[in-house]
Amino acid sequence: MEVHPFGRAGAVRGGGYRRSHRHDPGGHARTYRRTVATRLDPDGVFAYLADFGTTNEWDPRAGGTRLVAGEGASVGATYETDVRFLGRTTRMRYTITELDASSRRLVWVGRNSLVEATDRVVARAVPGGTEVDYTSTYDYQRAPALLDRLMTLPLTRLMDEARDGLQQTLARHEGPRAA
């Protein structure tokens, strides 16, 4: 496992995370938002997340992520990853469509024959560290409305597991807490 250098930024009070969910009533897109807090420096957190290959480290449902086109953490870089979901493994192709180091914002768009997933990540400086806002929108365009509604619980679990994996991975990079 590659180790990414993170700067320390003190202690984030309260730590933890927040979650929310929104459904687009006019279509089949579902949006999920999770927030993770860490004591790590926001620039280091952003650099870590901008490397889509790190999903192997923090997303428990992702595996075998590999760069297939472009140059690493840059707009246009494309990765393939195997995602475990609903008891199956499916291949997704993700492309970095936005990457702005000055605002620490990035967007990945993943596709396969069933779904388009758009992930927006922002790493914000907060007192004592960083808050990572992770928003994913899943669009099952060919799914009937009933199936679309049935996806709420599995997608909620998927997002919760990714959030928990990211929280745990960042905590390992934080090192011991000051007494």
Protein Blocks (a to p, Z undefined) as FASTA:
>chain_A
ZZdddddebjaehiaadddddddfkbmbdcdddddddfbdfklmmmmmmmmmlmmmmmmk
bghiacfedjhjaehiacdddddeehiacddddddfbdcfklopacdddddfkbccdddd
dddddehiacdddddddddfkbcfklmmmmmmmmmmmmmmmmmmmmmmmmmmnopadZZ
